[in-house]
Structure formats: C-alpha cells, structure tokens
C-alpha cells in the first residue's frame, strides 16, 4: 500500500461532521506517516464553528500541524488546486450529506466544493468518507448520484446504529489508506455498505 501512497499528493478536505473529526485527523496523520503529501482544505463552517468536539481554532491548528502547511479555507484559495495540478487525489473526510448534495448537483459555494471541482477538471479521482445521520433518507439520492459519476469513489461505510439511527452511515475511517490506494487504481472497495 505504501508504494502508491508514498509521495502521493492528497487533497485532504474536511467538512462539518464534527463528531468524526478526530477519526479524520488520525487518518491524516497515518497518511503522512506513509509518505503522502497533504494539501489541507476545510469548509468555512468547519473552520469557524466551535463545538463540544473542539474549537475551530484547535481544529485548524491540528490539521495545519499534521499537513505542515496552511489550511485552505476560502473558495478563492481553493480554485488554483486544479489549474496548478496540486493534487493527485482529493479526499473529503468527513463528507457531510450537505457536501455530497452539493457535489451531486454541481454546486460550488464552499472551499471544499471548489477544491473538488477544481481537482476534477483533470479527471482525477475523488474519495468520499461519508458521515451523515440521513444517508439512507433524503441524502440517499445524492449519494446514489455520485456512485454513478466517473472519478468518484467511497470509503466503505458502516451502518453504525441501526436501532437509534437507522438512516445513518459513517465511513470506516480506518479504511481510508486502503480506499485511497484502490481509487488510484480505479477500483471501488466493496462491500460499500455493511452493518456492525
């Protein structure tokens, strides 16, 4: 796995599923340990919202420290990603249902959606680590649309609590390195959805 990941330029885009940020940051650390170069991006909401899972400033500082470079937090700063060919693959981890809906409908109104759009101009792969309580309700249509799009891949998802949150899906964040390698080969890991 490390042969593909070593030297890989990974856009590491973070959206506002705040309860999964720690898992995402841990995978960012692992990717760096494996030799990947990270181009960090945070959505405006993720970069400015304090929650019980940490302050915006703490989260920004953490991602910047992991990536060893400034975090992109504006549409203007995300736009050059594609034209300057800064990334080999774009990972959105976590990817909220709101962001998935915007990607499915080609809406570009955040730093993360711009980063993905800009990256996609060269037909390079995008890997989504979905984290949403309504993935199997209203958001299912948008996720399904992205399944049918060229260049989109998914980190396998867990139906994490079928009784209390029957429509929730959360990416198995520990599988990000494996899913990243597969996406670079044009392969979608399966099963895509499973239950605990």
Secondary structure as GFF3:
##gff-version 3
##sequence-region A 1 196
A	DSSP	alpha_helix	2	5	.	.	.	ID=ss1
A	DSSP	beta_strand	9	14	.	.	.	ID=ss2
A	DSSP	three_ten_helix	18	20	.	.	.	ID=ss3
A	DSSP	alpha_helix	21	33	.	.	.	ID=ss4
A	DSSP	beta_strand	37	42	.	.	.	ID=ss5
A	DSSP	alpha_helix	44	48	.	.	.	ID=ss6
A	DSSP	alpha_helix	56	67	.	.	.	ID=ss7
A	DSSP	alpha_helix	75	83	.	.	.	ID=ss8
A	DSSP	beta_strand	89	95	.	.	.	ID=ss9
A	DSSP	alpha_helix	97	104	.	.	.	ID=ss10
A	DSSP	alpha_helix	111	120	.	.	.	ID=ss11
A	DSSP	beta_strand	126	132	.	.	.	ID=ss12
A	DSSP	alpha_helix	140	147	.	.	.	ID=ss13
A	DSSP	beta_strand	152	154	.	.	.	ID=ss14
A	DSSP	beta_strand	157	159	.	.	.	ID=ss15
A	DSSP	beta_strand	169	171	.	.	.	ID=ss16
A	DSSP	three_ten_helix	173	175	.	.	.	ID=ss17
A	DSSP	alpha_helix	176	184	.	.	.	ID=ss18
A	DSSP	beta_strand	193	195	.	.	.	ID=ss19
###
